[in-house]
Amino acid sequence: MLNDLKIGVRIMILVSILLLAMSALGLIGLSVFQETHELSNRTVRSSEELLQMVDSSRKTQVLFKKQVQEWKNILLRGHDPTAFQKYMSNFQKEEKATSEELQRLKAMMTRYGMDVSSVDQALATHGQLGLRYGEALRGFNGGDPESVRAVDKQVNGIDRAPTEAIDSIVKQIENFAAQEFSQMQSQSDAALARFQQIILTALLISLIVGGSIGWFFVRQITRPLSVLQERIAGIAESDGDLTQQIDITSRDEIGVMANKFNLLLNKTRNTIAQAASDAVNLNEKARQLSSTTDEVHQTSEQIALAVDAIARGNQDIANEINQIRDSLHAINGNAQTTADGVKRIVSEFSDVNRTLDDGRVVMQKQKGKCKRPFA
């Protein structure tokens, strides 16, 4: 079927197949790229959430430290009612912010499936800390140094448990984030390796398939050309053997050219055969003409001999007539009638003599023409 297609059509089919292979390769690459892009987006979102969770845990640390600092400000600077109210308000504010941040941390850790027992412990110890601070403040008198020392002694060291709990949360989150980042890095590396592997595999398959198809189509074009070249070379090297024929296996341009070449060989062979036949006929005609020419030459020679004989005979007659005329002139007294008759006879014989001379000249010319070689 492919042998019946034109070369241009075959080239278009080859180009179309290569374009399809490139398109398939592009689609595969695009699909893998989209998967990699989605993985990258998930990694970025997860990284952002992890960073937010780490920041939130550290923020909780800072808030709790600020809460403890506001407690110290109450004890050290709360002797003035106005200052007491200020630092007490700041203490309550930081206490609330710390509690809210712990709740936010618990929600984020829950989404990642993390153990939130440390957060529950921190919330519990932080809540107890607030209660004990409130109980201690009931006996607080900012103007009495003994009261300040008693309150400070009453709550001394109670912030250590929440601090350790919050520090434990921070460490837990940081370790979890580090593991997640490592896992995401591994996933990214695996996705990149998979992307490269798929692209390289698809490219290799495209090259193999495209090269095979290209070789097949090129072979379909070059093989008939090689056969045609070999046949033409064979004809040229065999001293023009016109009996050879080129096998026609396709209907493309090469097949048409081979068919036309076969027609040219047939016409050339027929022309040479006709020329040979004409040469034989011409040779036969020339032989016949040569034979005819020989016969004409022989006849012409015989005619020339006959003319010469007649001429010699006429000359003898003329001589005898001249002798008779001389005898007649010598005879005086011949009648005028006899003289006129004799003159008439002499005149007629003279005419005959001239006619014979003219015939002899003509025969000599014909004899010269017949002796010319046949052209």
C-alpha positions in Angstrom: 0.0 0.0 0.0 2.8 2.4 0.9 4.4 1.6 -2.5 1.5 3.2 -4.2 1.8 6.5 -2.4 3.7 9.5 -3.8 7.0 10.4 -2.1 5.5 13.7 -1.0 2.6 11.9 0.7 5.1 9.6 2.4 7.1 12.5 3.7 3.9 14.2 5.0 3.0 10.9 6.8 6.4 10.8 8.3 6.3 14.4 9.5 2.8 13.8 10.9 3.9 10.8 12.8 6.9 12.7 14.2 4.6 15.6 15.1 2.2 13.2 16.9 5.2 11.7 18.8 6.4 15.2 19.8 2.8 16.1 20.8 2.5 12.9 22.9 5.9 13.6 24.5 4.7 17.2 25.2 1.5 15.9 26.8 3.3 13.4 28.9 5.7 16.1 30.0 2.9 18.5 30.7 1.0 15.9 32.8 4.1 15.0 34.8 4.9 18.7 35.2 1.3 19.4 36.5 1.7 16.6 39.0 5.1 18.0 40.1 3.6 21.5 40.2 0.7 20.3 42.4 3.2 18.5 44.7 5.2 21.6 44.9 2.1 23.7 45.7 1.2 21.2 48.4 4.7 21.3 49.7 4.7 25.1 49.8 1.3 25.1 51.6 2.5 22.5 54.1 5.7 24.4 54.6 3.8 27.6 55.3 1.5 25.8 57.7 4.5 24.1 59.4 6.2 27.5 59.7 3.1 29.0 61.1 2.9 26.2 63.6 6.5 26.7 64.6 6.0 30.5 64.8 2.9 29.9 66.9 4.7 27.7 69.3 7.5 30.2 69.7 5.0 33.0 70.0 3.3 31.0 72.8 6.7 30.9 74.5 7.1 34.6 74.2 3.6 35.4 75.3 4.0 33.2 78.4 7.3 34.9 79.2 5.6 38.2 78.9 2.8 37.0 81.2 5.4 36.0 83.8 7.1 39.4 83.3 3.9 41.2 83.9 3.4 39.2 87.1 6.8 40.4 88.3 5.9 43.9 87.3 2.8 43.6 89.6 5.0 42.5 92.5 7.7 45.0 92.0 5.8 48.0 90.7 2.2 47.4 91.8 2.4 49.4 95.0 0.6 52.3 93.2 -3.1 51.4 92.5 -2.9 52.9 89.0 0.3 50.9 88.2 -1.2 47.8 89.8 -4.3 48.1 87.5 -2.0 48.6 84.5 0.2 45.7 85.1 -2.7 43.5 86.2 -4.5 44.3 82.9 -1.4 43.5 80.9 -1.0 40.2 82.9 -4.6 39.2 82.1 -4.1 40.2 78.5 -1.0 38.0 78.1 -2.6 35.2 80.0 -5.5 35.2 77.6 -3.2 35.5 74.5 -1.1 32.6 75.7 -4.2 30.4 76.2 -5.6 31.3 72.8 -2.3 30.6 71.1 -2.2 27.2 72.8 -5.6 26.4 71.5 -4.6 27.5 68.0 -1.5 25.3 68.3 -3.7 22.3 69.3 -5.9 22.8 66.3 -3.0 22.9 63.9 -1.3 19.9 65.5 -4.6 18.0 65.3 -4.8 18.6 61.5 -1.4 17.0 61.1 -2.3 14.1 63.3 0.2 15.0 66.0 0.1 14.1 69.6 -1.5 17.0 71.5 -1.1 15.7 75.0 1.7 18.1 75.5 -0.6 21.0 74.6 -3.3 19.7 76.9 -0.7 19.5 79.7 0.5 23.1 78.9 -3.1 24.3 79.0 -3.7 22.6 82.3 -0.6 23.9 84.0 -1.1 27.3 82.5 -4.7 27.4 83.9 -3.5 26.3 87.3 -0.9 29.0 87.1 -3.5 31.6 86.6 -5.6 30.3 89.5 -2.7 30.3 91.9 -1.6 33.8 90.8 -5.2 34.9 91.5 -5.2 33.3 94.9 -1.8 34.9 95.8 -3.0 38.3 94.8 -5.8 38.2 97.3 -3.3 38.9 100.1 -1.2 41.3 98.1 -0.6 44.7 99.4 1.7 46.8 97.2 2.7 49.1 100.1 3.8 46.3 102.4 7.1 44.7 101.5 6.4 41.7 103.6 3.2 41.2 101.7 5.1 41.3 98.4 7.7 38.8 99.6 4.9 36.5 100.9 3.1 36.6 97.6 6.3 36.0 95.7 7.2 33.1 97.9 3.7 31.6 97.5 4.0 31.5 93.7 7.8 31.0 93.5 8.6 28.4 90.8 5.1 27.7 89.7 5.8 29.0 86.2 8.4 26.3 85.6 5.9 23.6 84.7 4.1 25.7 82.1 7.4 26.9 80.7 8.7 23.3 80.4 5.4 22.2 78.8 5.5 25.1 76.3 9.2 24.4 75.5 8.3 20.8 75.0 5.6 21.8 72.5 8.1 24.0 70.6 10.6 21.2 70.5 8.0 18.7 69.4 6.7 21.0 66.6 10.3 21.8 65.5 11.1 18.1 65.3 7.9 17.4 63.4 8.5 20.3 61.0 12.0 19.0 60.4 10.7 15.5 59.6 8.0 17.0 57.4 10.5 19.2 55.5 12.8 16.2 55.1 9.9 14.1 53.8 8.7 16.8 51.5 12.3 17.2 50.2 12.4 13.5 49.6 9.0 13.6 47.8 10.2 16.5 45.7 13.4 14.7 44.8 11.4 11.6 44.0 9.0 13.6 41.9 11.8 15.3 40.0 13.5 11.9 39.4 10.2 10.5 38.2 9.7 13.5 36.0 13.1 13.1 34.5 12.7 9.4 34.1 9.4 9.7 32.4 10.6 12.4 30.1 13.8 10.5 29.2 11.8 7.3 28.7 9.3 9.0 26.5 12.1 10.8 24.6 13.9 7.6 24.1 10.8 5.8 22.9 10.0 8.7 20.6 13.5 8.6 19.2 13.4 4.8 18.7 9.9 4.8 17.1 10.5 8.0 15.1 13.9 6.7 13.9 12.5 3.3 13.0 9.6 4.8 11.1 11.9 7.4 9.5 14.3 4.6 8.5 11.4 2.6 7.0 10.1 5.5 5.0 13.6 6.5 3.8 14.3 2.9 2.9 11.1 2.8 0.9 12.4 5.7 -1.1 16.1 4.9 -1.4 15.8 1.2 -2.1 14.0 1.6 -5.5 16.5 4.4 -6.4 19.4 2.0 -5.7 17.8 -0.7 -7.8 17.2 1.8 -10.6 20.7 3.0 -10.4 22.1 -0.6 -10.5 20.0 -1.5 -13.5 21.1 1.7 -15.4 24.7 1.0 -14.5 24.3 -2.6 -15.6 22.9 -1.5 -19.0 25.7 1.0 -19.4 28.4 -1.6 -18.4 26.9 -4.3 -20.6 27.7 -2.4 -23.9 24.1 -1.2 -24.1 22.1 -4.4 -23.6 18.7 -3.1 -24.3 16.9 -6.3 -23.5 17.1 -5.7 -19.8 14.0 -4.3 -18.0 13.6 -2.6 -14.6 11.1 -4.2 -12.3 8.3 -1.8 -11.3 7.2 -2.4 -7.6 5.6 0.9 -6.9 3.4 3.6 -8.3 5.2 6.6 -7.0 7.5 8.9 -8.8 10.2 6.3 -8.8 7.9 3.7 -10.3 6.7 6.2 -13.0 10.4 7.0 -13.8 11.2 3.2 -14.0 8.2 2.7 -16.3 9.2 5.6 -18.6 12.8 4.2 -18.7 11.5 0.8 -19.7 9.4 2.6 -22.5 12.6 4.4 -23.6 14.5 1.1 -23.7 11.7 -0.5 -25.8 11.6 2.5 -28.2 15.3 2.5 -28.5 15.4 -1.2 -29.1 12.7 -1.0 -31.7 14.4 2.0 -33.4 17.7 0.1 -33.6 16.0 -3.0 -34.9 14.2 -0.9 -37.6 17.5 0.8 -38.4 19.2 -2.6 -38.8 16.3 -3.8 -41.0 16.5 -0.7 -43.1 20.3 -1.1 -43.4 19.8 -4.7 -44.7 17.3 -3.5 -47.2 19.5 -0.6 -48.3 22.4 -3.0 -48.7 20.3 -5.3 -50.9 19.1 -2.3 -52.9 22.7 -1.1 -53.3 23.7 -4.6 -54.5 20.9 -4.7 -57.0 21.7 -1.1 -58.2 25.4 -2.1 -58.5 24.5 -5.1 -60.6 22.2 -2.9 -62.8 25.0 -0.4 -63.2 27.4 -3.1 -64.3 24.8 -4.2 -66.9 24.3 -0.6 -68.1 28.0 -0.2 -68.3 28.4 -3.3 -70.4 25.5 -2.3 -72.7 27.0 1.2 -73.1 30.3 -0.3 -74.1 28.6 -2.5 -76.7 26.7 0.5 -78.0 29.9 2.5 -78.2 31.6 -0.3 -80.1 28.6 -0.5 -82.5 28.6 3.2 -83.0 32.4 3.1 -83.7 31.8 0.4 -86.3 29.0 2.3 -87.9 31.1 5.4 -88.0 34.0 3.5 -89.6 31.6 2.0 -92.1 30.1 5.4 -92.9 33.6 6.8 -93.4 34.4 4.1 -95.9 31.1 4.9 -97.7 32.0 8.5 -97.7 35.4 7.8 -99.2 33.9 5.6 -102.0 31.3 8.4 -102.6 34.2 10.9 -102.9 35.9 8.6 -105.3 32.7 8.3 -107.3 32.3 12.1 -107.2 35.8 12.6 -108.4 35.0 10.1 -111.2 31.8 11.9 -112.1 33.7 15.2 -112.1 36.2 13.7 -114.4 33.5 12.7 -116.8 32.7 15.7 -118.8 29.5 15.7 -120.5 27.4 14.1 -117.7 24.0 15.5 -117.7 23.0 18.2 -115.3 20.4 15.8 -113.9 23.0 13.3 -113.0 25.2 16.0 -111.4 22.3 17.3 -109.3 21.5 13.7 -108.2 25.0 13.1 -107.2 25.1 16.4 -105.2 21.9 15.4 -103.5 23.3 12.0 -102.6 26.5 13.7 -101.3 24.4 16.1 -99.2 22.4 13.3 -97.7 25.4 11.2 -96.9 27.0 14.3 -95.3 23.9 14.7 -93.2 24.1 11.0 -92.2 27.8 11.4 -91.4 27.0 14.4 -89.1 24.3 12.5 -87.5 26.6 9.6 -86.8 29.2 11.9 -85.4 26.6 13.5 -83.1 25.5 10.0 -82.0 29.1 9.0 -81.4 29.7 12.1 -79.2 26.5 11.4 -77.2 27.6 7.8 -76.7 31.0 8.9 -75.5 29.3 11.1 -72.9 27.0 8.3 -71.8 30.0 6.0 -71.6 31.8 8.5 -69.3 28.8 8.8 -67.0 28.5 5.0 -66.7 32.1 4.7 -65.8 31.7 7.0 -62.7 31.7 5.1 -59.4 28.3 4.5 -57.7 27.7 7.0 -54.9 
